Structures are given as structure tokens and as C-alpha cells.
Amino acid sequence: MNLEYNRSMKSKVSLLAIAALAASSISALAATSPDAPVALFNGTDLAGWTAFPAEAAPPADTWKVEDGVLRTTGKPNGYVRTDGRYRDYKLTVEWRWVPVPPPVDAEGKPRNRNSGVLLHMQGEDAIWPKSIEAQLMETNAGDFYVIGGVQTAEIEAIRDKALSAAGADEQAKTRAINNRRAPRKMDSSEKPTGEWNTYVITCRGDSVTTVVNGVEQNRATKVTVDEGHICLQSEGAPIEFRTVRLDPLGQ
């Protein structure tokens, strides 16, 4: 009986230790809400950020900090993400497109430069991870894209409307089902290439609002993720970031 008792106790201790370790890990990764302004980018290096894929991490050529500016070549596709997880905040991001020739498609025709801010990123690193994207593609800043199964009320409504209009058209049905975009509501409010733009993104509970250079462009509600890492994308074109700051809601 003593032997069986000892085994039982050891088993309980082991389970308690595992539970404590799991709780500690969860606590370490818990999302926080800022109670004062937080400069996520310090203007000097990428302290507090992790690059993905790994080979794109500094001091590789993809991401560099020079003269207080975070620059990416846009190649390979990937991102830098905050080490911390956040919820309920106002995020301010300043960005500008580098005045070099834009990328071209397979036929050699110029295409829009592309990047984005991934919000509430969760799960494993991937191209692309579970998140909601505040789009930065040229002339499309303010759009939302959902990634990795994330949904919003607006995208579901767009999808349902397109499905209803598709009738028996199977291709149209497939496009409707696969839609992950909620376009901006106003004309583009972006500045020309080479000029700094300001993105103000407010995340409150299950809603996200995007404001581009003072113009409210979009609002997502019933978003199925409400916390996680924040990522800046590398997606095919050189782009520069300056301010990346969190403020408490209400400021």
C-alpha cells in the first residue's frame, strides 16, 4: 500500500508541476492593454520584435534600421512581429513607399506595391499567420483581409450577398466563398510615393477601425480574434516604417 501511495503521490506532484508550468507559460504570453503610450519601435534596432522567416532576421538584408527608420526590401515574403501580445489599443503606424520602380507582374506590367499590418496574430508563424490584416497595398490602405480562418461580420455579409447573386454560376460561388476582403469605404486617402502616411488603427474588443491620414476608411465588427501579436509585412516591395506606437483607448 505504501508503494502504491508513493506512486500516486508522485503522479499527482508531476501533474501539478505540469499544470503550474502550463499556467506560467500562458501567463507569460497573456495579452496586455497599454495604460500609457508604448513605442513598439525604438528607432534604433528591432528589440522587442521577431522576424519571420528566420533567415530574414537582422542582420540579414531584408530588415534594417537606419536613421531611425525601419526598412524592408520586401523580399522574401514575411514579417516582423512583436514579442508581446496586445488587446484593446490604438495603434499608430507611419509608413512610406520607397521611390523606386514598382514591382511588375509576369507580363512585365507594373503592379501595386504591397504590405500590411497584421493584427491579433495568433498561433504558429506562417506565410501568412492567423490574423486580421489592415491593408497597406497602394491605393488600398484601409481594406481588411482575414487570414487563417478569422471572420468579421462585414466579410460574412459580403460573402453572403455575393453567394446570393451568384445563382447557379459555380465559379462565382467559389469566388464568393473564398472572399476574405472588406474594401475601404472612402476614396484612397494615401499620399504619393515617398511621403509619410499615418495609419491609426483602433482595436476595441471585437471591433477594429482604420483611419488613413485622418480619414476613417473602414470598420470591422464581430472579429473572431481580439488579441495577439502585431506584425509589419514584407511583401514584395521596399517600404519604410517610422512611428509604431500603442496608446491606451481614449487617447
Buried (B, 14 or more C-beta within 10 A) or exposed (E): EEEEEEEEEEEEEEEEEEEEEEEEEEEEEEBBEBEEEBEBBBEEEBEBBBBBBEEBBBEBEBBBBEEEBBBBBBBBBBBBBBEBBBBBBBBBBBBBBBEEEBBEEEEEEEBEBBBBBBBBBBEEBBEBBBBBBBBBBBBBBBBBBBBBEBBBBBBBEBBEEBBEEBEEEEEBBEBBEEBBBBEBEEEBBBBEEEEBBBBBBBBBEBBBBBBBBEBBBBBBEEBBBBBBBBBBBBBBBBBBBBBBBBBBEEE
